[in-house]
Amino acid sequence: MTGSGDVHAGGPSGVSDAILAHGAADAAPRPQRPNARFLLAHPAHFLALGFGAGLSPWAPGTVGTLWAWVAWLVLQRWFTVAELGLLIAGGTLVGWWACAVAARNLRVADPGSIVWDEVLAFWLILWLAMPMGFWGQAVAFALFRYFDAAKPGPVRWADSLFKGFGARGAFGILFDDFVAAFCTLLVIALWRFW
């Protein structure tokens, strides 16, 4: 039942198609494209976007992995192997939260600009496979980028398990990269064995 002040502009319910269309747009806001302002708006954004590496207009996952490599070379001068392991573990817990916040605010379940997953996964590879010279690290980098980008077999499976927003979706953001890291480590172990 409608009152005398209701507007009948279309549709059987008395609500105009324009209002319905506007309401539908409000219900599903468009994804946000990250920029420097977004990066600095929240500490979770800053971490999840890899301190800015995720803002790269081309291949942010590769740029994030390169950043991880350079950061590792610096960090290993200051920290022991055990301390680096604790850094990876702590970075995973804090990164889980940061990825959840950044994905929610970007309105994309697994945005390419979130690169903290690549950072942690590549740190894990270096932590477990070191000592390696430059060429060994370069091979590890190339293998990890292959597994992360092409998502063969187990990585594709891992990528499909945890989708959405919140803690579950953020775990999914991290999980497939950790599986890509373990695939990389397996290849390195086989390479060293032979």
N, C-alpha and C positions, 0 to 999 in steps of 0.2 A: 504494500500500500504506500502511495506517495502523497506527500503534502502538497499544498498549493504552490509552494516556492520551488519545487523540484524542476529541473530542466530536463526536457525530453528531447534529446538531440540525436537519437538513433539507438537502435537495438531494443529488444523487448524489455530490458531491465530499466530503461530510461537513462542509461549512462552512455554518453557519446563515445563513438569509436576513438576519437582523439584522446579522450581521458583514459580509456582502456589502454591505448598504445603507450601513453605517457606513464601510466602506472606499471605496465610491464617493463618498461625501460628502467624504472626506479627499482623494481624487484631484482633485476639482474644487472648490476652496474658493470660498465665496460672495464676490461683489464687496464691497469695503469702501466705506462711505460716508465721504467726507472730513469732518473736523471740525478744530477749532483744534489739537488734539493731533497729528493727522496732518500738518497744515500745518507745524508746528514740529519734527516728528520728523526731517526730513532737508532739507538745503539745496535739493535737487532738487524736493522737494514745494513748498517756499516759492516757488521760481521758477515752476514749472509751473502752480501755482494762482494765478499773478498777484499774489503778495504778499498773498493773502487774498481777492481779488476772486472767485475761483472757488468760494468757500464760499457765495456768495449763494444763497438758497433759490429765487429766481426768476431766470430768464434770466441765468445766469452769463456766457454769451458776450457779452451786451449790457453787463453790468456790467464785464467785463474790457475791452471796447472803450472804455467811458467812462473807466475808469482809465487806459488807454493815451493817450487824448486829453488828459486833465489832466496826466499825466506828461510828455507831449510839450511842452505849453505851458511847463512848468517847465524841462525839459531844453534847449529851444532857446535859453533865456536864457544858459546856461552853455557850450554846445558850438557849434562851427562846423558848417557843413553837412557837411564831410568827416568830422568827428568823429562826427556823428550817423549817417552812413553806416557807419562802422566799428562803432559801437554796435549797429546793426541786424545787421551781418554777424556780429559776435561773439555777439550775443544769439541768433542762429539756431543757431550751432554749440553753444553751451552749452545752449540751449533744447532742441535735439535730444536731448542726453543727459538733461536734466531730465525731458522728456516721457516718455522710455523708462523711467526709474526710477519716476516717479509712476504711470504706467499699469500697470506690472508690480505695484507695491505696492497699487494699488487693485483689481487683478485685472479690469480693464476695458480693452479695446484702445484705445478712443477716448472716455474719459469727458468728459462735459460740463463737469466742474469744472476740467479743464485748459484754461486760457484764455491761456497764454503765446503760443499760435498766433495768437489774435486780437490780442494786444498787438503782436507783431512785424508782422503784416500791416497793421494800421492805422498803425503808425509808418512802414512803407514807403510807404503811400499819402500820408501827410502829408509825408514827406521828398521824394517825387517831385513832388507837386502844389503845394507851397507856393511862393510866398506866396499865401495865401487868407485872406479875412476870416472872421468868425464864421459867416456863412451858407454860405459855400463849404465850410467845414469840417463844418458840420452836414449839408449835402447829401452830402458824402463819407462821413460817419458812417452816414447812412440807407442810402445805396447799398451800402456794405460790409455792413451788417447784413442787408440784403435778400439779397445774393449768398451770404453765409455761411449764413444760416438756411434760405432756400428752396432753395438749391443747384440753380439752373437749369443746364441744358446742360453746359458745360465744368466747372463746379464739381462737379456730380454725378459726372461722369467721373473727375475728380481724386480725389474722395472714395472711389471704388471701387477705385483702383489699388493702394494699399499698406495692407494690413490686417494685424493681428496685433500681437505684442509684439516687443520688442527694437528694433534700429536701424531696420528696415524699417517697422514699425508707427509708430514715433515720427516718421519722415519723413512718413508718411501724415497724421499729426495736423497737421503744419505745412503740407504741400503744398496741400491743398484751400483753406486760408485764403490762401495766396499766390496761388492761381489766382483766388479771390474778390477779392483786392486788385487783381490785374491787370485783371479785368473792371470793377471800380470805376474804375480809372485810364483805361480805354478810354472809358467813358461820360463821364468828366470831360473827356478830350481832345476827344471829339466835341462836347460841350457848348461848350467854349471855341472850337472851330473855327467853329461856327455862331454 
